[in-house]
C-alpha cells in the first residue's frame, strides 16, 4: 500500500517494468548464481535505473516488485512446461506405427532364440 500511496499509476507501471527487467537481467546474467545473489543483482539494477529516472522507492517495495516478477515468470514457465509435456497426437501415432512394424519381427526373433 505504501507504493500506491506515494506513487502515481504511471510511476507504478515503470517500477514494475524495471523490476521485471531487473529480474530478467539477474536471471540471464547470473545463471549459475544462487537466488539471493540474483535478487541482490536485480535490486541493484532496478534501484539504479529507477533513481536515474528520478523515482525513489524503498528497498522493501522494490524487492516486492521483483519477487512479483519472479512469481509471474515461474507461473508462465510452469504453464509452458505443462503445454510442452502434453503428447503430440501425430507424433504418438507415428511412434505406434513404427512399433507395430518392428514388433512382429522382434517377436519372431525372440521366438526363434527360444527354439
C-alpha positions, 0 to 999 in steps of 0.5 A: 500500500505504501507504493500506491500511496506515494506513487502515481499509476504511471510511476507504478507501471515503470517500477514494475517494468524495471523490476521485471527487467531487473529480474530478467537481467539477474536471471540471464546474467547470473545463471549459475548464481544462487537466488539471493545473489540474483535478487541482490543483482536485480535490486541493484539494477532496478534501484539504479535505473529507477533513481536515474529516472528520478523515482525513489522507492524503498528497498522493501517495495522494490524487492516486492516488485521483483519477487512479483516478477519472479512469481509471474515468470515461474507461473508462465514457465510452469504453464509452458512446461505443462503445454510442452509435456502434453503428447503430440497426437501425430507424433504418438501415432507415428511412434505406434506405427513404427512399433507395430512394424518392428514388433512382429519381427522382434517377436519372431526373433525372440521366438526363434532364440527360444527354439 
